[in-house]
Amino acid sequence: MEPRETDAATARGGPLSGIRVIDLTAMVMGPYCTQIMADMGADVIKIEPPAGDNTRYISVGPERGMGGVFVNVNRGKRSVVLDLRDPEGARALRELVTGADVFIHSMRASAIDRLGFGYEQVSALNPTVVYTNCYGYGRRGPDADLTAYDDTIQAECGLPSVQRQLTGEATYVGTIMADKIAGLTALYATTMALFHRERTGEGQEVEVAMFETMAAFMLVEHANGALFDPPLSSAAYPRAVTPNRRPYRTADGYLSALVYNDKQWTAFVDAVRPHWAGSHFATLEQRAARIDEVYALLAETFAERTTAQWLELLRALDIPCAPVRSMDELFDNEHLTAAGFFETVDSPYGKLRFPGPPTWFSRTPGRVAGPAPRLGADTARVLDDLASPAEGGANGRTRR
C-alpha cells in the first residue's frame, strides 16, 4: 500500500472533531499530547511567544524554525503569536479562551499565574473548559518549582539506575521517554475530563507531572516485592535488569528472541536443544528464578546460526523474535508500509512523510492533520475570527 496523500486543507474528522484546544505548551511533552489531538480531529491553536517554541530550532529542517522535531509534534496545528505580557496579547488570549474546550500549558504554576491565566482566571472566563497543567513536578510536593527536562526526570525515576544494572554504567535511554510518556498521560487525562464534561457539563482542572508519571510507569513491574509491607525484596523486576537481557549476537548480526512461556520453551528445546528437556529450567517459575543462567545458555546457542536462519525457525515455532533494526529502516519497513502507517503531506516547505496515528477507529478514524505551521502563520486569521465569532460555543457548537 502506498503512503496516503493528505491535503492540508482536508476537512478534519476523527473522534475529537469539533473540539478546540488552546495550546500554550512547548518542547515535547505538551506538544506531543496536542499533536495527537490534532490528528484525531481537534482544532489546536498553538500560542507562541514572538521568538517561537524553542523546539523549532533544535533539529535539522528545510528552513530556519521548521526543525524536524518541531514539525512532527506540531503538525496540523495553527500558530498564533501573542506576547502575553502585552495587554493586547493577553486580551486576545482571553477572547480565545471563551470559545475553547481545552486549555493546556506547560509553564510553571507561578509563571502562568503571573500572566493571568491560572485555572481560577481561565475558568472564570469559561467554566466548562478542561484546563490541563503539564509540569515537571506536581504542585503538592517540595520540588514543585524546580525546572525539569526529560534527562532530569529519567534520573529522578530510576531509569539510569536500571541501565547501570544492565550495562554497568548509568546512562539515559536512547529516546526522550519521559517527555513522550508524560505527553500520552496528558492526552488520556484530558480526554477523560472531556468525557466527564460530556456527561455532566462540568469543566475541571487536570494536572500531569512528568516525575509522578514516570515514577508510576517505572514501578509497574519494578515495584515487585517492595510493593508489600513489609517489603519482600528490593524494588526491581529481575528479568528486566539482568545484564544478560540484551539482543543475542548471531553468526552474522543480532536478534531479539524471547523464549518465555512453557509452550515456547518446550518447542525450542525439542527443536534445538533436546538434552535440556526435563532440566531444572522446565517451568517458567524455575526459569524466572535462574534467569541469568537461562539468558547465558541462550546466548551461546544463538551464536551458532545466522539471524535469517533463526528467524525462520523461531517464527515456525511461534516464538517471538525480530531482527534488530535501525531507525532509518522503519521508513522502509514492509509491515508499516503495507499497513499505510506513513502519510505524505504537502507543505509550503516541501513534502513530509509523517508516521501516522498508530490507532484505528472504524467510524471516526484520525489521520495526520496537516503540516506544522510556520511561526505566526495563523495569527491574523484567528484574531480576525474573534471579531465575528460563531453562534454558540467552540466551532459553533452549543454548550450544555
Contacts in CASP RR format, 6 or more apart in sequence:
PFRMAT RR
TARGET T0000
AUTHOR 0000-0000-0000
METHOD contacts of the structure
MODEL  1
MEPRETDAATARGGPLSGIRVIDLTAMVMGPYCTQIMADMGADVIKIEPP
AGDNTRYISVGPERGMGGVFVNVNRGKRSVVLDLRDPEGARALRELVTGA
DVFIHSMRASAIDRLGFGYEQVSALNPTVVYTNCYGYGRRGPDADLTAYD
DTIQAECGLPSVQRQLTGEATYVGTIMADKIAGLTALYATTMALFHRERT
GEGQEVEVAMFETMAAFMLVEHANGALFDPPLSSAAYPRAVTPNRRPYRT
ADGYLSALVYNDKQWTAFVDAVRPHWAGSHFATLEQRAARIDEVYALLAE
TFAERTTAQWLELLRALDIPCAPVRSMDELFDNEHLTAAGFFETVDSPYG
KLRFPGPPTWFSRTPGRVAGPAPRLGADTARVLDDLASPAEGGANGRTRR
1 337 0 8 1.000
1 338 0 8 1.000
1 339 0 8 1.000
1 340 0 8 1.000
2 340 0 8 1.000
3 337 0 8 1.000
3 340 0 8 1.000
3 342 0 8 1.000
3 343 0 8 1.000
3 344 0 8 1.000
3 353 0 8 1.000
4 340 0 8 1.000
4 342 0 8 1.000
4 343 0 8 1.000
4 344 0 8 1.000
4 367 0 8 1.000
5 343 0 8 1.000
5 344 0 8 1.000
6 343 0 8 1.000
6 344 0 8 1.000
6 345 0 8 1.000
6 367 0 8 1.000
6 368 0 8 1.000
6 370 0 8 1.000
7 346 0 8 1.000
8 76 0 8 1.000
8 345 0 8 1.000
8 346 0 8 1.000
8 347 0 8 1.000
8 370 0 8 1.000
8 371 0 8 1.000
10 367 0 8 1.000
10 370 0 8 1.000
12 41 0 8 1.000
12 42 0 8 1.000
12 43 0 8 1.000
12 369 0 8 1.000
13 41 0 8 1.000
13 364 0 8 1.000
13 365 0 8 1.000
13 366 0 8 1.000
13 367 0 8 1.000
14 40 0 8 1.000
14 41 0 8 1.000
14 361 0 8 1.000
14 364 0 8 1.000
14 365 0 8 1.000
14 366 0 8 1.000
15 40 0 8 1.000
15 41 0 8 1.000
15 361 0 8 1.000
15 364 0 8 1.000
15 366 0 8 1.000
16 37 0 8 1.000
16 40 0 8 1.000
16 41 0 8 1.000
16 42 0 8 1.000
16 191 0 8 1.000
17 41 0 8 1.000
17 42 0 8 1.000
17 364 0 8 1.000
18 41 0 8 1.000
18 42 0 8 1.000
18 43 0 8 1.000
18 101 0 8 1.000
18 394 0 8 1.000
18 395 0 8 1.000
18 397 0 8 1.000
19 37 0 8 1.000
19 41 0 8 1.000
19 42 0 8 1.000
19 43 0 8 1.000
19 101 0 8 1.000
19 102 0 8 1.000
19 194 0 8 1.000
19 394 0 8 1.000
19 395 0 8 1.000
20 42 0 8 1.000
20 43 0 8 1.000
20 45 0 8 1.000
20 99 0 8 1.000
20 100 0 8 1.000
20 101 0 8 1.000
20 102 0 8 1.000
20 394 0 8 1.000
20 395 0 8 1.000
21 34 0 8 1.000
21 37 0 8 1.000
21 38 0 8 1.000
21 42 0 8 1.000
21 43 0 8 1.000
21 44 0 8 1.000
21 45 0 8 1.000
21 100 0 8 1.000
21 101 0 8 1.000
21 102 0 8 1.000
21 103 0 8 1.000
21 104 0 8 1.000
22 45 0 8 1.000
22 47 0 8 1.000
22 93 0 8 1.000
22 96 0 8 1.000
22 97 0 8 1.000
22 100 0 8 1.000
22 102 0 8 1.000
22 103 0 8 1.000
22 104 0 8 1.000
23 30 0 8 1.000
23 31 0 8 1.000
23 34 0 8 1.000
23 44 0 8 1.000
23 45 0 8 1.000
23 46 0 8 1.000
23 47 0 8 1.000
23 77 0 8 1.000
23 104 0 8 1.000
24 47 0 8 1.000
24 103 0 8 1.000
24 104 0 8 1.000
24 105 0 8 1.000
24 106 0 8 1.000
24 107 0 8 1.000
24 112 0 8 1.000
24 117 0 8 1.000
25 31 0 8 1.000
25 33 0 8 1.000
25 34 0 8 1.000
25 104 0 8 1.000
25 105 0 8 1.000
25 106 0 8 1.000
25 134 0 8 1.000
26 48 0 8 1.000
26 53 0 8 1.000
26 54 0 8 1.000
26 55 0 8 1.000
26 106 0 8 1.000
27 53 0 8 1.000
27 54 0 8 1.000
27 55 0 8 1.000
27 106 0 8 1.000
27 149 0 8 1.000
27 179 0 8 1.000
28 55 0 8 1.000
28 69 0 8 1.000
28 73 0 8 1.000
28 150 0 8 1.000
28 176 0 8 1.000
28 179 0 8 1.000
28 180 0 8 1.000
28 183 0 8 1.000
29 106 0 8 1.000
29 134 0 8 1.000
29 178 0 8 1.000
29 179 0 8 1.000
29 180 0 8 1.000
29 182 0 8 1.000
29 183 0 8 1.000
29 186 0 8 1.000
29 210 0 8 1.000
30 104 0 8 1.000
30 106 0 8 1.000
30 134 0 8 1.000
30 182 0 8 1.000
30 183 0 8 1.000
30 186 0 8 1.000
31 46 0 8 1.000
31 53 0 8 1.000
31 55 0 8 1.000
31 70 0 8 1.000
31 73 0 8 1.000
31 74 0 8 1.000
32 73 0 8 1.000
32 179 0 8 1.000
32 180 0 8 1.000
32 183 0 8 1.000
32 184 0 8 1.000
33 104 0 8 1.000
33 132 0 8 1.000
33 134 0 8 1.000
33 183 0 8 1.000
33 184 0 8 1.000
33 186 0 8 1.000
33 187 0 8 1.000
33 190 0 8 1.000
34 42 0 8 1.000
34 44 0 8 1.000
34 46 0 8 1.000
34 77 0 8 1.000
34 104 0 8 1.000
35 44 0 8 1.000
35 72 0 8 1.000
35 73 0 8 1.000
35 74 0 8 1.000
35 75 0 8 1.000
35 76 0 8 1.000
35 77 0 8 1.000
36 184 0 8 1.000
36 187 0 8 1.000
36 357 0 8 1.000
37 44 0 8 1.000
37 102 0 8 1.000
37 187 0 8 1.000
37 190 0 8 1.000
38 44 0 8 1.000
38 75 0 8 1.000
38 76 0 8 1.000
38 77 0 8 1.000
38 369 0 8 1.000
38 370 0 8 1.000
39 75 0 8 1.000
39 76 0 8 1.000
39 356 0 8 1.000
39 357 0 8 1.000
39 366 0 8 1.000
39 367 0 8 1.000
39 368 0 8 1.000
39 369 0 8 1.000
40 357 0 8 1.000
40 366 0 8 1.000
41 366 0 8 1.000
41 369 0 8 1.000
42 102 0 8 1.000
43 78 0 8 1.000
43 394 0 8 1.000
43 395 0 8 1.000
44 76 0 8 1.000
44 77 0 8 1.000
44 78 0 8 1.000
44 369 0 8 1.000
45 77 0 8 1.000
45 78 0 8 1.000
45 80 0 8 1.000
45 96 0 8 1.000
45 378 0 8 1.000
45 382 0 8 1.000
46 53 0 8 1.000
46 74 0 8 1.000
46 77 0 8 1.000
46 78 0 8 1.000
46 79 0 8 1.000
46 80 0 8 1.000
46 373 0 8 1.000
47 80 0 8 1.000
47 81 0 8 1.000
47 82 0 8 1.000
47 84 0 8 1.000
47 93 0 8 1.000
47 96 0 8 1.000
48 79 0 8 1.000
48 80 0 8 1.000
48 81 0 8 1.000
48 82 0 8 1.000
48 375 0 8 1.000
48 376 0 8 1.000
49 81 0 8 1.000
49 82 0 8 1.000
49 83 0 8 1.000
49 84 0 8 1.000
50 81 0 8 1.000
50 83 0 8 1.000
52 81 0 8 1.000
52 375 0 8 1.000
53 70 0 8 1.000
53 74 0 8 1.000
55 67 0 8 1.000
55 69 0 8 1.000
55 70 0 8 1.000
55 73 0 8 1.000
55 74 0 8 1.000
56 65 0 8 1.000
56 66 0 8 1.000
56 67 0 8 1.000
56 70 0 8 1.000
56 375 0 8 1.000
57 64 0 8 1.000
57 65 0 8 1.000
57 67 0 8 1.000
57 70 0 8 1.000
58 67 0 8 1.000
58 69 0 8 1.000
58 70 0 8 1.000
59 67 0 8 1.000
59 68 0 8 1.000
59 69 0 8 1.000
59 70 0 8 1.000
60 67 0 8 1.000
60 68 0 8 1.000
61 67 0 8 1.000
61 68 0 8 1.000
61 71 0 8 1.000
62 349 0 8 1.000
62 350 0 8 1.000
63 349 0 8 1.000
65 374 0 8 1.000
65 375 0 8 1.000
66 349 0 8 1.000
66 372 0 8 1.000
66 374 0 8 1.000
70 372 0 8 1.000
71 352 0 8 1.000
71 371 0 8 1.000
71 372 0 8 1.000
72 354 0 8 1.000
72 355 0 8 1.000
72 372 0 8 1.000
74 372 0 8 1.000
74 373 0 8 1.000
75 345 0 8 1.000
75 352 0 8 1.000
75 354 0 8 1.000
75 368 0 8 1.000
75 369 0 8 1.000
75 370 0 8 1.000
75 371 0 8 1.000
75 372 0 8 1.000
76 368 0 8 1.000
76 369 0 8 1.000
76 370 0 8 1.000
76 371 0 8 1.000
76 372 0 8 1.000
76 373 0 8 1.000
77 369 0 8 1.000
77 372 0 8 1.000
77 373 0 8 1.000
78 373 0 8 1.000
78 377 0 8 1.000
78 378 0 8 1.000
78 381 0 8 1.000
78 382 0 8 1.000
79 373 0 8 1.000
79 374 0 8 1.000
79 375 0 8 1.000
79 376 0 8 1.000
79 377 0 8 1.000
79 378 0 8 1.000
79 379 0 8 1.000
80 96 0 8 1.000
80 376 0 8 1.000
80 378 0 8 1.000
80 379 0 8 1.000
80 382 0 8 1.000
80 383 0 8 1.000
81 375 0 8 1.000
81 376 0 8 1.000
81 379 0 8 1.000
82 89 0 8 1.000
82 90 0 8 1.000
82 92 0 8 1.000
82 93 0 8 1.000
82 379 0 8 1.000
83 89 0 8 1.000
84 90 0 8 1.000
84 93 0 8 1.000
84 115 0 8 1.000
84 117 0 8 1.000
85 115 0 8 1.000
90 115 0 8 1.000
90 116 0 8 1.000
90 117 0 8 1.000
92 383 0 8 1.000
92 386 0 8 1.000
93 117 0 8 1.000
94 125 0 8 1.000
95 386 0 8 1.000
96 382 0 8 1.000
96 386 0 8 1.000
97 103 0 8 1.000
97 117 0 8 1.000
97 122 0 8 1.000
97 125 0 8 1.000
97 126 0 8 1.000
97 129 0 8 1.000
98 125 0 8 1.000
98 126 0 8 1.000
99 126 0 8 1.000
99 389 0 8 1.000
99 393 0 8 1.000
99 394 0 8 1.000
100 126 0 8 1.000
100 129 0 8 1.000
100 394 0 8 1.000
101 128 0 8 1.000
101 129 0 8 1.000
101 130 0 8 1.000
101 194 0 8 1.000
101 394 0 8 1.000
102 129 0 8 1.000
102 130 0 8 1.000
102 131 0 8 1.000
102 132 0 8 1.000
102 190 0 8 1.000
102 194 0 8 1.000
103 117 0 8 1.000
103 122 0 8 1.000
103 126 0 8 1.000
103 129 0 8 1.000
103 130 0 8 1.000
103 131 0 8 1.000
103 132 0 8 1.000
104 131 0 8 1.000
104 132 0 8 1.000
104 134 0 8 1.000
104 186 0 8 1.000
104 190 0 8 1.000
105 112 0 8 1.000
105 117 0 8 1.000
105 132 0 8 1.000
105 133 0 8 1.000
105 134 0 8 1.000
106 134 0 8 1.000
106 135 0 8 1.000
107 115 0 8 1.000
108 135 0 8 1.000
108 144 0 8 1.000
108 145 0 8 1.000
108 147 0 8 1.000
109 118 0 8 1.000
109 133 0 8 1.000
109 135 0 8 1.000
109 139 0 8 1.000
109 144 0 8 1.000
109 145 0 8 1.000
110 145 0 8 1.000
112 118 0 8 1.000
112 133 0 8 1.000
113 121 0 8 1.000
118 131 0 8 1.000
119 131 0 8 1.000
119 133 0 8 1.000
119 205 0 8 1.000
122 129 0 8 1.000
122 131 0 8 1.000
123 129 0 8 1.000
123 131 0 8 1.000
123 203 0 8 1.000
123 205 0 8 1.000
127 203 0 8 1.000
128 197 0 8 1.000
128 201 0 8 1.000
128 202 0 8 1.000
128 203 0 8 1.000
128 399 0 8 1.000
128 400 0 8 1.000
129 203 0 8 1.000
130 190 0 8 1.000
130 193 0 8 1.000
130 194 0 8 1.000
130 197 0 8 1.000
130 203 0 8 1.000
130 204 0 8 1.000
130 206 0 8 1.000
131 203 0 8 1.000
131 204 0 8 1.000
131 205 0 8 1.000
131 206 0 8 1.000
132 186 0 8 1.000
132 189 0 8 1.000
132 190 0 8 1.000
132 193 0 8 1.000
132 205 0 8 1.000
132 206 0 8 1.000
132 207 0 8 1.000
132 208 0 8 1.000
133 139 0 8 1.000
133 205 0 8 1.000
133 206 0 8 1.000
133 207 0 8 1.000
133 208 0 8 1.000
134 182 0 8 1.000
134 183 0 8 1.000
134 186 0 8 1.000
134 208 0 8 1.000
134 210 0 8 1.000
135 144 0 8 1.000
135 148 0 8 1.000
135 207 0 8 1.000
135 208 0 8 1.000
135 209 0 8 1.000
135 210 0 8 1.000
136 146 0 8 1.000
136 148 0 8 1.000
136 152 0 8 1.000
136 153 0 8 1.000
136 182 0 8 1.000
136 209 0 8 1.000
136 210 0 8 1.000
136 211 0 8 1.000
137 143 0 8 1.000
137 144 0 8 1.000
137 146 0 8 1.000
137 148 0 8 1.000
137 209 0 8 1.000
137 210 0 8 1.000
137 211 0 8 1.000
137 212 0 8 1.000
138 144 0 8 1.000
138 207 0 8 1.000
138 209 0 8 1.000
138 211 0 8 1.000
138 212 0 8 1.000
139 207 0 8 1.000
143 211 0 8 1.000
148 156 0 8 1.000
148 210 0 8 1.000
148 211 0 8 1.000
149 179 0 8 1.000
150 176 0 8 1.000
150 177 0 8 1.000
150 178 0 8 1.000
150 179 0 8 1.000
150 210 0 8 1.000
151 172 0 8 1.000
153 178 0 8 1.000
153 182 0 8 1.000
153 210 0 8 1.000
153 211 0 8 1.000
153 214 0 8 1.000
154 160 0 8 1.000
154 172 0 8 1.000
154 173 0 8 1.000
154 177 0 8 1.000
154 178 0 8 1.000
154 214 0 8 1.000
155 172 0 8 1.000
156 211 0 8 1.000
156 214 0 8 1.000
156 215 0 8 1.000
157 178 0 8 1.000
157 211 0 8 1.000
157 214 0 8 1.000
157 215 0 8 1.000
157 217 0 8 1.000
157 218 0 8 1.000
158 218 0 8 1.000
159 172 0 8 1.000
159 173 0 8 1.000
159 177 0 8 1.000
159 178 0 8 1.000
159 214 0 8 1.000
159 218 0 8 1.000
160 170 0 8 1.000
160 171 0 8 1.000
160 172 0 8 1.000
161 170 0 8 1.000
162 218 0 8 1.000
162 222 0 8 1.000
162 236 0 8 1.000
162 240 0 8 1.000
162 241 0 8 1.000
163 169 0 8 1.000
163 170 0 8 1.000
163 171 0 8 1.000
163 172 0 8 1.000
163 173 0 8 1.000
164 170 0 8 1.000
164 171 0 8 1.000
165 236 0 8 1.000
165 241 0 8 1.000
165 242 0 8 1.000
165 243 0 8 1.000
166 241 0 8 1.000
166 242 0 8 1.000
166 243 0 8 1.000
166 245 0 8 1.000
166 246 0 8 1.000
167 243 0 8 1.000
168 243 0 8 1.000
177 214 0 8 1.000
178 210 0 8 1.000
178 213 0 8 1.000
178 214 0 8 1.000
179 210 0 8 1.000
181 213 0 8 1.000
181 214 0 8 1.000
181 217 0 8 1.000
182 208 0 8 1.000
182 209 0 8 1.000
182 210 0 8 1.000
182 213 0 8 1.000
182 214 0 8 1.000
183 208 0 8 1.000
185 208 0 8 1.000
185 213 0 8 1.000
186 206 0 8 1.000
186 208 0 8 1.000
189 206 0 8 1.000
189 208 0 8 1.000
190 206 0 8 1.000
193 203 0 8 1.000
193 204 0 8 1.000
193 206 0 8 1.000
196 202 0 8 1.000
196 203 0 8 1.000
196 204 0 8 1.000
197 203 0 8 1.000
197 204 0 8 1.000
201 399 0 8 1.000
201 400 0 8 1.000
219 235 0 8 1.000
221 237 0 8 1.000
221 240 0 8 1.000
222 235 0 8 1.000
222 236 0 8 1.000
222 237 0 8 1.000
222 240 0 8 1.000
223 235 0 8 1.000
224 233 0 8 1.000
224 234 0 8 1.000
224 235 0 8 1.000
224 236 0 8 1.000
224 237 0 8 1.000
224 238 0 8 1.000
225 231 0 8 1.000
225 232 0 8 1.000
225 233 0 8 1.000
225 234 0 8 1.000
225 235 0 8 1.000
226 232 0 8 1.000
226 233 0 8 1.000
226 234 0 8 1.000
226 235 0 8 1.000
238 288 0 8 1.000
238 291 0 8 1.000
239 245 0 8 1.000
239 288 0 8 1.000
239 291 0 8 1.000
242 291 0 8 1.000
242 292 0 8 1.000
242 295 0 8 1.000
243 292 0 8 1.000
244 291 0 8 1.000
244 292 0 8 1.000
244 295 0 8 1.000
244 296 0 8 1.000
244 299 0 8 1.000
245 291 0 8 1.000
245 295 0 8 1.000
247 254 0 8 1.000
247 255 0 8 1.000
247 256 0 8 1.000
247 324 0 8 1.000
248 254 0 8 1.000
248 255 0 8 1.000
248 256 0 8 1.000
248 257 0 8 1.000
248 298 0 8 1.000
248 299 0 8 1.000
248 302 0 8 1.000
248 303 0 8 1.000
249 299 0 8 1.000
249 302 0 8 1.000
249 303 0 8 1.000
250 302 0 8 1.000
250 303 0 8 1.000
250 305 0 8 1.000
250 306 0 8 1.000
250 307 0 8 1.000
250 310 0 8 1.000
251 303 0 8 1.000
251 304 0 8 1.000
251 305 0 8 1.000
251 306 0 8 1.000
251 307 0 8 1.000
252 306 0 8 1.000
252 307 0 8 1.000
253 306 0 8 1.000
253 307 0 8 1.000
253 324 0 8 1.000
254 307 0 8 1.000
254 323 0 8 1.000
254 324 0 8 1.000
255 302 0 8 1.000
255 307 0 8 1.000
255 310 0 8 1.000
255 311 0 8 1.000
255 321 0 8 1.000
255 322 0 8 1.000
255 323 0 8 1.000
255 324 0 8 1.000
256 320 0 8 1.000
256 321 0 8 1.000
256 322 0 8 1.000
256 323 0 8 1.000
256 324 0 8 1.000
257 298 0 8 1.000
257 302 0 8 1.000
257 310 0 8 1.000
257 314 0 8 1.000
257 319 0 8 1.000
257 320 0 8 1.000
257 321 0 8 1.000
258 264 0 8 1.000
258 319 0 8 1.000
258 320 0 8 1.000
258 321 0 8 1.000
259 265 0 8 1.000
259 268 0 8 1.000
259 298 0 8 1.000
259 319 0 8 1.000
260 284 0 8 1.000
260 320 0 8 1.000
261 284 0 8 1.000
262 282 0 8 1.000
262 283 0 8 1.000
262 284 0 8 1.000
264 317 0 8 1.000
264 318 0 8 1.000
264 319 0 8 1.000
264 320 0 8 1.000
265 281 0 8 1.000
265 282 0 8 1.000
265 284 0 8 1.000
265 287 0 8 1.000
266 277 0 8 1.000
267 317 0 8 1.000
267 318 0 8 1.000
267 319 0 8 1.000
268 314 0 8 1.000
268 317 0 8 1.000
268 319 0 8 1.000
269 276 0 8 1.000
269 277 0 8 1.000
270 277 0 8 1.000
271 313 0 8 1.000
271 317 0 8 1.000
272 301 0 8 1.000
272 313 0 8 1.000
273 301 0 8 1.000
276 297 0 8 1.000
280 286 0 8 1.000
280 290 0 8 1.000
281 287 0 8 1.000
281 290 0 8 1.000
281 293 0 8 1.000
281 294 0 8 1.000
281 297 0 8 1.000
287 294 0 8 1.000
302 310 0 8 1.000
305 313 0 8 1.000
307 323 0 8 1.000
310 321 0 8 1.000
311 321 0 8 1.000
311 322 0 8 1.000
311 323 0 8 1.000
314 320 0 8 1.000
314 321 0 8 1.000
315 321 0 8 1.000
325 333 0 8 1.000
330 336 0 8 1.000
331 342 0 8 1.000
331 353 0 8 1.000
336 342 0 8 1.000
341 355 0 8 1.000
341 356 0 8 1.000
341 358 0 8 1.000
342 353 0 8 1.000
342 354 0 8 1.000
342 355 0 8 1.000
342 356 0 8 1.000
343 353 0 8 1.000
343 354 0 8 1.000
343 356 0 8 1.000
343 367 0 8 1.000
343 368 0 8 1.000
344 351 0 8 1.000
344 352 0 8 1.000
344 353 0 8 1.000
344 354 0 8 1.000
345 351 0 8 1.000
345 352 0 8 1.000
345 353 0 8 1.000
345 354 0 8 1.000
345 368 0 8 1.000
345 370 0 8 1.000
345 371 0 8 1.000
346 352 0 8 1.000
346 371 0 8 1.000
347 370 0 8 1.000
347 371 0 8 1.000
347 372 0 8 1.000
348 371 0 8 1.000
348 374 0 8 1.000
349 371 0 8 1.000
349 374 0 8 1.000
352 371 0 8 1.000
354 368 0 8 1.000
356 367 0 8 1.000
356 368 0 8 1.000
357 365 0 8 1.000
357 366 0 8 1.000
357 367 0 8 1.000
357 368 0 8 1.000
359 366 0 8 1.000
390 396 0 8 1.000
391 398 0 8 1.000
392 398 0 8 1.000
392 399 0 8 1.000
393 399 0 8 1.000
END
